[in-house]
Amino acid sequence: MFNRNKTPTPRSAYSREPYPPPRAPWVYESSHGPKAANSFNFPNVEMLPRYEWKPQPFTSAYVPRHIASITSGRKRRHNEHSTYALKRQRVEPLLQLSPASPLRLVANPPPAAEETLRLGIVGFDHFNPNPLHQPNTEVLTIPDISLSIQNYITDKLSGQMVELFEACQQQSSDLERKEACRARLQEDIQEIFPVARLYLTGSSMNGLGSRSSDADLCLVIKGNKRPNPIDVLSRLKRAFRSLPYIERIQLIRAKVPILKFRERGSYLEFDLNVNNTVGIRNTFLLRSYAYADVRVRPMILVIKKWARHNQINDASKGTLSSYTLALMVLHYLQTLKEPVLPSLQKAHPESFNPFMDIDKVPDGPKNIPPYISRNQSSLGELLLGFLRYYATVFSWDKQVISVREATTLPKTNSQEWRNKFICVEEPFERNNVARAVHEKMKFDAIKAQFAESYWILHARKDLNSILPLRSIISKESARR
């Protein structure tokens, strides 16, 4: 099926060539050189946009507020070493402007930073989806104020959450490896489907991924006749057997069929779907939320690790998907008395139009101004509140979670919600993303885990009481 004797390109996952420097994201060009991610050699085929959107991981060096517990209640002598003292030296200087830093939505910026943000376009990376559009020559920069995470570390629990987040969050090297494999697959798939484009989606791109996260891929095949996903994936399954860099290929015939496989010789696993373009839309919506407040990403990562440890984070086994858990966290943060997050879809409908051409979706959030929350709760307080909300407040049998509306909706008798144990609305398609929970035994286990974890954490205020912190960090560190 594939030409296995062709000369490998420098994009190979096994190439010893260093990765090229990042280029302008999602740039459309009238022609592509042989090293472009979407290069192909088919005559009379419409030129495809280059895929270059590579967000950088978030870093948040912090100073724990409970320094007294580290220094045993005395001042550190000038000749004593302290890793936290080094961190203080790094965060005390004035904020720096970095053209390489991705444009972000930011929470609670200091006055100087807030004024700087108002002077320019604030959102994500500056996109250029129009082939006739000339990029702005002015370099847009904003201060890197990610260090403001320290404002929300006022207790031991909060410090543990940030420690887990920093150890487990996706690194640049992880994203580069995924991109290298995606680019190689793109080229091989185009031997069968010349106009197909392959996109990284999900947690790899929305800022919510960890080192152990799978890579989600969306294969977009445009045309007058919509292809049957099962037929496309079955054909790819047969063809992929001849590829030397992937293994363990499996076709999953779910409501959204996927082709699962793994990069040979690594831990990296992929889930490939066909034309499930809502995944591209919600990737950029969740990325917008992820950077709307500096507490969002640590919160969601900790919740996913907690749910995975307690065996309630696997939709294939009738529990909650990671996407569902992320929406549940966002909903909780939206519905507090002092919300941490707004409804971005309500506030900026033009940026998240569900009918927007898929090639323009990354361009949507670029003009969203920063959201500044008045909620000053620590990470630990938010984690406890999240568990308490779903353990004692949320009405599972009467309410639907809606991030789109930033509230709960009544559970009607419509087919989408009737006889469903958990109802979580997909922000674009408005169907139930928690439909995998269809057994009462699994539903009861999920509810029981929320309640048990809340009461344990409420009593001990120690993250180790609900998940093995050191073990998880060690496992993630082994992937470096």
Secondary structure, DSSP 8 states (H G I E B T S, - for coil): ---TTS---TT-TT--S-------TT---S---TTSTT----TT--------------------S-HHHHHTTS---TT---HHHHHHHHHSS---B-TTS-----SS--HHHHHHHHHS--SSS-----TT----SS----B--GGGGGGG--SHHHHHHHHHHHHHB--HHHHHHHHHHHHHHHHHHTTTSTT-EEEEETHHHHS--BTT--EEEEEE--SSS---HHHHHHHHHHHHTT-TTEEEEEEE-SSS-EEEEEETTSS-EEEEEES-THHHHHHHHHHHHHTTSTTHHHHHHHHHHHHHHTT---GGGTS--HHHHHHHHHHHHHSSSS-S---HHHH-GGGG-TTS-GGGGGGGGGG-----------HHHHHHHHHHIIIII--TTTEEEETTTTEEEE--SSTTTTT-S--BB-TTT-SBTTTT---HHHHHHHHHHHHHHHHHHHHH--GGGTS-HHHHHHHHHTT-
